[in-house]
Amino acid sequence: MRAAFLSLVLTMPAAAQAPCATDAMVVFDGSASMAEIGFDTGATNRITDARAAMARVMPDVEKVRRIGLVTYGPGPEGSCDGIRLRFPPMSAAAAQMKAELDALEPNGLTPLAAAVQHAAEVLSYRLQPAIVVLVTDGNETCGGRPCALGRTLAATAADLTIHVIGYKAESDFFSWNNPEASQIPKGDTVAKCLSDATGGRFVSTQTVEELVEALQETLGCALIGQIQPAPRTKSGSTPAVMLAPS
């Protein structure tokens, strides 16, 4: 019900929508595993599915929120140095988002903690409200500590929310390379610490449709606890509700 209502809000005419007050950064996983085709991916690899989901969501989301993009992964073989700011929050970001993701060639490892921190810095998270949406298929593999980072960001932020969307994400089989693996339930990605610490959502998705829904809910204007009633008309009737954007 909530997802259907949010979808309706996103597809309302632009003139009827209130712009979201908070800028958002997407942190997109471009590591080598996003190129894998396996028994769980069907005919396409993970990055193809993630590109398709983002292309479906962005034309509606760009009408209501300024969005930027950070990617990680591509770089020298096996590199942890592939974090890139593709563009800071901007209006009408759909075309730029599609161009950047279409050109992204998966490679390298997964410095997701450092990438999320970089996105938060771009948003000046210490001074103003900020939203980060991490889209990933795996776990930290570059020695970062997402759980510690989540606590630090929450303690120093003006108002930061980090949402984590796992797409066909696997549990951390290489826990020996992840000092925080014991802090999360078995089968979860350590990135869940980031959303837990900042009051965000952790969504595990397995299909493109689930990924689209998760992106709509985290990048669209959230309903902040209530629907504000519209003023009554002279006839005494009540017109359509007014939404409180965040």
N, C-alpha and C positions, 0 to 999 in steps of 0.2 A: 504494500500500500504506500509506504513512504517513498520507495523508489519510483513508483508510477507518478506520485504527486510531484516529486522533484523533477522528473522528466518533463512533466507538464509545465513547470515553472521555467525550465531551461528553454523550452520551445515557444514560450510566449513572445509576441512581437516585441522588438527592442524598446519601443516607446512605453510599453507597459511594465518593463522590468526596472527595478531599482539596482544600480550598480553595487557590487560587493565593495565593502569598505577596505578590505584587507587584501594586499597583494599576495600572490602565491608563486612559489618556485617548484617546478617539477624536477626531481632528480631521477634520471633515467639510466638504467643499467645497460651499459654497452659492452660488458665483459664477454669473454670468449664463449661462455656457456649459453649466452643468448642466441648463438648461431647453431646450437645443437639440434639435430633432428633425431628423436628417439621414439621408443614405444609409446611415450606419453604425449607426443607432440603432433602425431598424425602426419599430414602431408606438408605442413609448414613448420618452420622453426619458431622459437619463442619471440624473436625480435620482429618477425613478420606479423605475428598476431598482435604484438604490443603496438606496432606502428598503425595497424588497421584500427585498433580500438581508439587510439589517440586521435586519428583522423576523423573518426565518427563523432567524438565528443567535443573536440575543439571548436567547430563552427558555432555551436550553441554556447559553450562556456565563454568564448571570447567576447560575447555580447554583454557579459555581466561581471567579468573579472580581468584584471591585468595579470598576466602570467609570464614567467621567465623559465629558462631551461638551463640545467647543469647536467652534463653527462660524465660518466666515468667508464674506463675500460680501455678504449683504443690507445695504442701507444706501442713502444717496443715490445717484442714478444715477452710475455710473462710480467709485464710492467705493472707497477702500482701507481705510476705517475701520469695516468691518462685522464685526470680530472680537468674538465673544460667548462668554462662559462660560455654557453652558446649565445645567450642574450638575457639581459636583465628584464624585470617585469615590464610589459608593454601592452598597450591596447591592441585589439585586432591581431592576436598572436598566432592564429590558426595556420596561416600560410607559412610563416617563418618556422613554426614548430614542425610542420610536415617536411619542409625542405631540409631542416637539420637532421631529423630522424631518418629520412630516406637516404641521406648521405652517410649515416653512421655505419661503420663497418666493425662489427663486434670483434674484440680482441682484448688481451690483457686480463688482469685479475680484478678483484672487487674491493676497492677502498671506499666502501659505502659510508663509513663513519666520517672520514675526511670530506667526502663529497657533500654530505648533509650539512656539516659544519660550514663549508664554503657557501652553500646556498643560504644558510641562515645569516651569514655575514653580509651577503649581497642584499638581503632584505633589511639590514640594520636592525636585527631582532632585539637588540638591547634597548632600542629607543622607541619602537613602534610595534603594533601587532603584526604578526607574520604567520604564514602557512607554508609548510613544506610537504610535498607529496612525493614519497619515494616509491618508485616502481622497480622491483627487483625479482630475480628468480633464484636468489641464493643468499649466501652468508658472507660476512666480512672475511676476506682472505689476505689482508694486507697488514694485519697486526693492530688494526684499530679496535677501540673498545666502545661499541655502541651503547652499552648500558651506562658506563661512566659518562659518556658524552651526553646522553639523554638527561641525566641528573644535573650536569653542569649547565646545559642549555636552559633547563627549566628554572634553575636557581638564578640565572643572570638575565633572563628574558623579560621584556615588557609584557608580552603576551604571545608566546610561540606555541603553535600546534603542529605536530608532525604526524602525518598519516602514513602508514606503511601498507603498500599493496604488494602482496606476494603473488607472482604469476607462475604457477607450476613450480613453486619454490620447494626445494628439498631441505630436509633437516641437515644439520651440520655433521656430516660423516667425518670431517677432519677436525674434530674437537681439540685435538692436540695443538692445532694452530690457532685456536680461539680460546683465550683465557677466560672468557665470560660464558662459555657454553653451559656451565653448570647452573647459571642464573636463570635459565629459561626452561619451560616444560619440554619434555622429550618430544621431538618431532617438530618443534617450532624453530623458525629462524631467529637468530640473535637480534636481528633488526627490530623485532617486536618490542625490545626495551625502549626504543626511541618513542614509539607511540604511547607506551604505557607511562613513561615519565612525563609526557607533555599533554596528556589528556586527549590524544588523537585516537584514530581507529586503526586497528590491524585487520586487514581483510585478506584472506587466502582465496585466490581465484584459480580456476582450472580451465575455464573456457573464455573465449573472446567476449561473449555476452556478459559473463560475470565481471570481467575486467572493465567493460564499458560502464556497467552499473556502478562499480566501485569508483571509477574516475568521475562519473557524474556527481556522486554523493560527496566526494572530497574536494572537487574543484568548483562545483556549483555553489550558489549562495545557500548557506545552511540556514535552516529555520531555527532560530536561537531560543528554543524552549516554548515559544508561543506564537500564535497567529494574531496579529493586531486587528481588532474590528475596525471596519471603515465607518466614517461618520454617517449618520442617517440622512436620508434625503428629506425634502420638504413633505413628501407624501408619506413619510414614516417607514419606508422600506429601507432595507440595508443592502447596498451594492456589494460587489465582490470584495473578498478579504484583502487586506494589505499585509505583505510579507515583510518581516524584519530581517534585512540582509546583514551578513557578517563579513 
